[in-house]
Amino acid sequence: MKRALQPVLVSAELWGRNFYSGEKLPTRICVINDKEDGSNLDKSMLSWQLLGAGGFIIASGNEAVPAVKHYSREWLTPEITIPATLPSAKTEARLVLKLTQNDNVISENEYKILLANKAWAQPALIQNKKIVLVDFNNMKTSFDYLKVNYTQAVSVTEALKTKGDVYVFSGLNLLSNCTAEELRQVRSMIAQGGKVLWLDSEKALKEMYPEYIKDWIVPTEGDIVNMEIPESSVFNGISPLEVRYFNNNKREIPTVCHVALKINRNSNVEGLASQTKIHGYINGEMDQRSAYMQGIKGFPIVKITDKGTLLISTMSLEKANTDPIAAKLLSNMVDVLIK
């Protein structure tokens, strides 16, 4: 609050919080002049630093700031490149900003960010394993980025004719690219020990498991997901507060999920992560509050266990190319099914 209320405020426009090493940090810097005496802000100097643990300087730079009239702002776009080599493969860092005039600090701000290299985000257990991919929403770009070898099939039927260790079905739609019979065959394969990763195919999923999947909700914004079972291997290497604000280098809400599934509780069904719509104070007795929560809470990561395993995700894993946490989550899902 103290930083936010500075009369002269230097701030960063950060739409995401997780970034790859070797990439440019997609941010703009804003200098706002709300000086209490109503005077203009003379020319100043912006200093930025990427700091690691203990204040270790990962990268730094300076940018001249022109004069800013009272009740006005100035936007800057400094070239901030994250070094290819980091203190550790996954580095908790801070973007620190200081605005100075004649070596006097007149405004400062900082932001927690996460930096990681590509190798950290890649699957660990895919050697000599066969992954069969049916892709109707271009998830293969994420697999390609993570160097996951796969055999692509043009249909569910073709995939089921191919022997694989893990089957990935992405973007299935009962009305256009799969049939009810194919879904029954997938369920039968899982019942016989098959391992399946199911991505962004909620309508087909409800058709396949109507006793487990009731419906789904579309998040109000969908930029925050919470771990329900943080000890799950799906979250290996990921901290509880990191499943949020996935970066795609765009100036838009940094969504982390597309929909959240409403599930029937069962010993074979685990909601691994949850998403709750934005809401105000919840009124009523406990049963009324509970009923209300059922309408605004869902699960974007679900595991169904038969003899085999179905791991379901409606997370924004297509951002694996630009967000290392999204990539690590996708890689962990593959590893969980291979293990």
C-alpha positions in Angstrom: 0.0 0.0 0.0 2.9 2.3 0.8 4.4 1.8 -2.6 1.1 2.2 -4.4 0.4 5.6 -2.8 3.7 7.2 -3.7 3.0 10.7 -5.1 5.5 9.8 -7.9 4.9 6.2 -8.8 7.0 4.0 -11.0 5.2 0.7 -11.9 5.5 -2.2 -14.2 2.8 -3.5 -16.5 3.1 -7.3 -16.0 0.3 -9.5 -17.4 2.0 -12.7 -16.4 4.5 -13.7 -13.7 6.4 -16.7 -15.1 9.1 -16.3 -17.7 11.7 -18.4 -19.6 15.4 -17.6 -19.4 16.9 -16.2 -22.5 13.7 -14.3 -23.4 12.7 -10.7 -23.3 10.6 -9.7 -20.3 7.3 -8.5 -21.8 6.7 -5.4 -19.8 6.2 -1.7 -20.0 7.1 0.8 -17.3 4.9 3.7 -16.3 6.0 6.8 -14.4 3.0 8.7 -12.9 3.3 12.3 -11.5 0.8 13.0 -8.8 3.1 15.2 -6.7 1.2 16.9 -3.9 2.5 20.3 -4.6 1.2 20.2 -8.2 4.7 20.6 -9.8 6.0 18.9 -12.9 8.5 16.1 -12.6 11.9 17.0 -14.1 13.9 14.5 -16.2 14.8 11.4 -14.2 16.5 8.0 -14.5 14.9 4.6 -14.3 17.0 1.8 -12.9 15.8 -1.7 -13.1 17.2 -5.0 -11.7 16.3 -8.6 -11.8 17.3 -9.9 -8.4 17.6 -13.5 -7.2 17.8 -14.8 -3.6 19.8 -12.7 -1.2 19.8 -9.7 -3.6 21.9 -11.5 -6.3 21.8 -9.3 -9.4 20.7 -11.4 -12.4 20.5 -8.5 -14.8 20.2 -4.7 -14.6 19.9 -1.6 -16.7 19.0 2.1 -16.9 16.6 4.1 -19.0 16.3 7.9 -19.2 12.9 9.3 -18.4 11.7 12.6 -19.9 10.0 15.2 -17.8 6.4 14.4 -16.8 3.8 17.1 -16.3 1.7 17.1 -13.1 -1.2 14.6 -13.2 0.3 12.9 -16.3 2.2 9.7 -17.0 5.0 8.5 -19.2 5.3 5.0 -20.6 8.7 3.4 -21.3 9.6 0.0 -22.9 13.1 -0.9 -21.7 14.9 -3.8 -23.3 14.9 -6.3 -20.4 16.4 -9.6 -21.4 16.4 -12.5 -19.0 19.9 -14.1 -19.1 20.1 -17.6 -20.6 22.0 -18.8 -17.5 20.2 -18.4 -14.1 21.3 -19.0 -10.6 19.2 -22.1 -10.6 17.0 -23.9 -13.1 14.0 -22.5 -11.4 14.6 -19.1 -9.8 12.3 -17.0 -7.6 13.2 -13.5 -8.5 12.1 -9.9 -8.2 11.9 -7.1 -10.7 13.0 -4.0 -8.8 12.4 -0.5 -10.1 14.0 2.7 -8.9 13.4 6.3 -10.2 16.1 8.7 -9.3 17.0 12.4 -9.7 20.6 13.4 -8.9 21.1 10.1 -7.2 18.1 10.6 -4.9 15.5 7.9 -5.0 12.0 9.5 -5.6 10.1 6.3 -6.3 10.6 2.6 -6.1 8.6 -0.6 -6.7 9.1 -4.3 -7.0 7.4 -7.4 -8.3 7.8 -11.1 -7.5 8.4 -13.1 -10.7 9.5 -16.6 -11.5 12.2 -17.5 -14.0 13.1 -20.9 -15.3 15.0 -22.5 -18.1 13.4 -24.8 -20.7 15.1 -27.9 -19.5 13.5 -27.6 -16.1 10.1 -27.6 -17.7 10.6 -30.7 -19.8 9.3 -34.2 -19.0 11.8 -36.5 -17.3 10.4 -40.0 -18.0 9.6 -40.0 -21.8 12.7 -41.9 -23.0 11.7 -45.0 -25.0 8.0 -44.3 -24.3 5.4 -44.0 -27.1 2.9 -41.2 -26.8 0.0 -41.2 -29.2 -1.6 -37.8 -29.8 -5.0 -36.9 -31.3 -4.9 -33.1 -31.5 -7.8 -30.9 -32.6 -6.8 -27.6 -30.9 -3.1 -27.4 -31.8 -1.6 -28.7 -28.5 1.2 -30.3 -30.6 3.0 -26.9 -30.6 3.5 -27.3 -26.8 4.7 -30.9 -27.2 7.1 -29.8 -29.9 8.4 -26.9 -27.8 9.1 -29.4 -24.9 10.7 -31.8 -27.3 8.2 -34.6 -26.6 8.2 -37.2 -29.3 4.8 -38.4 -30.2 2.9 -40.3 -32.9 0.1 -38.2 -34.2 -3.2 -39.9 -35.2 -5.9 -38.2 -37.2 -8.8 -39.7 -35.2 -9.6 -41.5 -32.0 -10.1 -44.8 -33.9 -6.7 -44.5 -35.5 -5.1 -43.8 -32.2 -6.7 -46.8 -30.5 -5.3 -49.0 -33.3 -1.8 -47.8 -32.4 0.0 -49.4 -29.4 1.2 -46.7 -27.0 2.2 -46.1 -23.4 0.2 -42.9 -23.1 -2.7 -41.5 -25.3 -3.3 -37.8 -25.5 -6.7 -36.6 -26.7 -7.0 -32.8 -27.1 -9.9 -30.8 -28.3 -12.4 -33.6 -28.8 -15.9 -32.6 -29.7 -18.7 -35.1 -29.9 -20.5 -33.1 -32.6 -17.5 -32.8 -35.0 -14.5 -35.0 -34.5 -15.4 -38.0 -32.4 -18.3 -40.4 -31.9 -20.0 -41.8 -28.9 -18.7 -45.2 -29.9 -15.2 -44.0 -30.0 -15.6 -42.6 -26.5 -16.9 -45.9 -25.3 -13.8 -47.5 -26.7 -11.5 -45.0 -24.9 -13.3 -45.8 -21.6 -12.9 -49.5 -22.2 -9.2 -49.0 -22.9 -8.8 -47.2 -19.6 -10.8 -49.9 -17.8 -8.2 -52.4 -19.2 -5.2 -50.4 -17.8 -4.8 -47.7 -20.4 -3.2 -44.3 -19.6 -4.9 -41.2 -21.1 -4.3 -37.5 -20.9 -7.5 -35.7 -21.7 -7.2 -32.0 -22.6 -9.9 -29.4 -23.1 -12.7 -31.8 -24.1 -15.3 -31.3 -21.4 -18.4 -32.1 -23.5 -17.0 -35.4 -24.8 -15.8 -36.2 -21.2 -19.3 -35.8 -19.8 -20.6 -38.2 -22.5 -17.9 -40.7 -21.6 -18.2 -40.5 -17.8 -21.7 -39.1 -17.0 -21.7 -40.6 -13.5 -18.6 -38.6 -12.6 -18.8 -35.4 -14.6 -22.0 -33.4 -13.9 -21.2 -30.2 -15.8 -18.7 -27.4 -15.9 -18.4 -23.7 -15.2 -16.8 -21.0 -17.3 -14.6 -18.9 -14.9 -15.3 -15.1 -14.6 -11.6 -14.5 -15.3 -9.8 -17.8 -14.7 -6.4 -16.3 -13.7 -6.1 -18.2 -10.4 -6.3 -21.9 -9.7 -5.7 -23.5 -6.3 -4.2 -26.9 -5.5 -6.7 -29.2 -3.8 -4.1 -32.1 -3.4 -0.8 -30.3 -3.4 1.1 -33.6 -2.7 0.0 -34.9 -6.1 2.9 -35.6 -8.5 1.1 -33.4 -11.0 2.5 -30.5 -9.0 6.1 -31.7 -8.7 8.4 -28.7 -8.6 5.5 -26.3 -8.5 4.6 -24.3 -5.3 0.9 -23.7 -4.3 0.8 -20.1 -5.3 2.4 -20.6 -8.7 -0.7 -22.0 -10.4 -1.8 -18.6 -11.5 -1.1 -15.8 -14.0 0.2 -17.9 -16.9 2.1 -15.7 -19.3 1.6 -15.6 -23.1 3.4 -12.3 -23.8 0.1 -10.6 -24.5 -1.6 -7.7 -22.8 -4.6 -9.6 -21.6 -5.9 -11.4 -18.5 -3.3 -14.1 -17.8 -5.7 -17.0 -17.6 -4.7 -20.4 -16.3 -7.8 -22.4 -17.2 -10.6 -22.5 -19.7 -13.4 -24.2 -17.8 -13.7 -25.9 -14.4 -15.4 -29.3 -14.1 -18.2 -30.0 -11.7 -17.7 -33.6 -10.4 -19.5 -36.2 -8.4 -17.4 -37.2 -5.4 -16.3 -40.8 -5.7 -13.4 -42.9 -4.6 -12.4 -43.2 -8.2 -12.4 -39.4 -8.8 -10.0 -36.9 -7.5 -10.2 -33.1 -8.0 -6.5 -32.2 -7.9 -7.0 -28.4 -8.5 -9.9 -26.1 -8.2 -11.1 -22.8 -9.6 -13.7 -20.5 -8.0 -15.6 -17.7 -9.7 -15.1 -14.2 -8.3 -17.7 -13.7 -5.6 -18.6 -11.5 -2.7 -19.5 -12.3 0.9 -21.5 -15.6 1.0 -24.6 -15.3 3.1 -26.9 -17.9 4.8 -26.5 -21.0 6.9 -23.8 -23.6 6.2 -25.9 -25.7 3.9 -26.9 -22.6 1.9 -23.3 -21.5 1.7 -22.3 -25.0 0.6 -25.0 -25.1 -2.1 -23.9 -21.7 -3.4 -20.2 -22.8 -3.6 -21.2 -25.8 -5.6 -22.4 -23.4 -8.3 -19.2 -21.3 -8.5 -16.5 -23.8 -7.9 -15.1 -26.4 -10.3 -12.0 -28.5 -10.9 -9.7 -27.9 -13.9 -7.5 -30.9 -13.1 -9.2 -34.2 -12.3 -8.0 -37.7 -12.1 -10.2 -40.7 -12.7 -8.8 -44.1 -11.7 -10.0 -47.4 -13.1 -7.6 -50.2 -13.8 -5.9 -47.5 -15.8 -5.8 -43.8 -15.4 -7.5 -40.8 -17.0 -5.9 -37.5 -16.2 -8.1 -34.6 -17.2 -7.0 -31.0 -17.7 -8.8 -27.8 -18.8 -5.8 -25.7 -17.9 -4.2 -23.3 -20.3 -1.4 -25.7 -21.2 -1.2 -24.2 -24.7 0.9 -21.5 -22.9 3.7 -24.0 -22.4 5.7 -22.1 -25.1 5.7 -18.9 -23.1 5.2 -19.9 -19.4 7.4 -22.4 -17.7 4.8 -23.3 -15.0 2.3 -24.2 -17.7 5.0 -26.3 -19.3 6.0 -28.0 -16.1 2.4 -28.8 -15.4 2.0 -30.5 -18.8 5.3 -32.3 -18.4 4.3 -33.6 -15.0 1.0 -34.9 -16.3 2.9 -36.9 -19.0 5.3 -38.2 -16.4 2.5 -39.2 -14.0 0.9 -41.3 -16.7 4.2 -42.9 -17.8 5.5 -43.7 -14.3 
